[in-house]
Amino acid sequence: MRKKIIAGNWKMNVKPSETAALVKGIAEAVKDCPDVEIVCCTPAIDVPAAVAAAAGTPIGVGAENCHWKESGAYTGEISTGMLLDAGAKYVIIGHSERRQYFGETDETVNLRARAAIAAGLTAIVCVGETLEERDAGKLNEVIVRQMEIGLKDVSAADCAKLVIAYEPVWAIGTGRTATPDQAQEVHALIRATLAKLVGADTAETVRIQYGGSMKPGNAAELLAKKDIDGGLIGGAALKAADFAGIIAAAQSK
């Protein structure tokens, strides 16, 4: 049985001076959720403070991006080695906002994901369609393309350090949410595509998160679906009580 994983994506929020209070607030609220893997993915500048605050708690810390090179003339980027040295264990790769605003492509997602996994980080690789793509009937085409290119040369063994996050772009920060049945349909497609890439047995072990406006009020219904193994949480991850509510819903499944 796949262990549920709830990861917060803080995006460009929370100053280093505010980080400890949020992490400790979450830790206090989730003491009784041993069956859920809990992650806070923070801005890179917050990682050391988050790691320090999470020490002795069930919370793992991750970053929101990494480069595929270990060092070099890549101004503004951060390497996997830097993240590991700071204490991070996870990294989000290919979030829709990275694709939309910063030129991320399926090919660069692949480079970053492979570098993260090779370094020993757990890569949370994001896929998802825009509203225009969904309305045009291109949902399957987009998801399969993102998976095939983004996970090129990722082996079955590598999948031990892989989490997929399905984020319908039209449901991120909009208050709109895919229905549980809509989400399950795409999660099943993702798992079937994984099976073609790395084998059916391995595909059954990979956690697939839902990443489109999951909240305490809808988390239980989403997490009850067969192929929904957790959530990549945006706004609700910035409030300890809301994030804890989602984790509690995952613990009950």
Buried (B, 14 or more C-beta within 10 A) or exposed (E): EEEBBBBBBBBEBBEBEEBBEBBBBBBEBBEEBEEBBBBBBBBBBBBBBBBEBBEEBBBBBBBBBBBBEEEEEEEEBBBBEBBBEBBBBBBBBBBBBBBEEEEBBBEBBBBBBBBBBBBEBBBBBBBBBBEEBBEEEBBEEBBBBBBBBBBBEBBBEBBEBBBBBBBBBBBBEEEEBBEBEBBBBBBBBBBBBBBEBBEEEBBEEBBBBBBBBBBBEBBBBBBEBEBBBBBBBBBBBBBBEBBBBBBBBBBBB
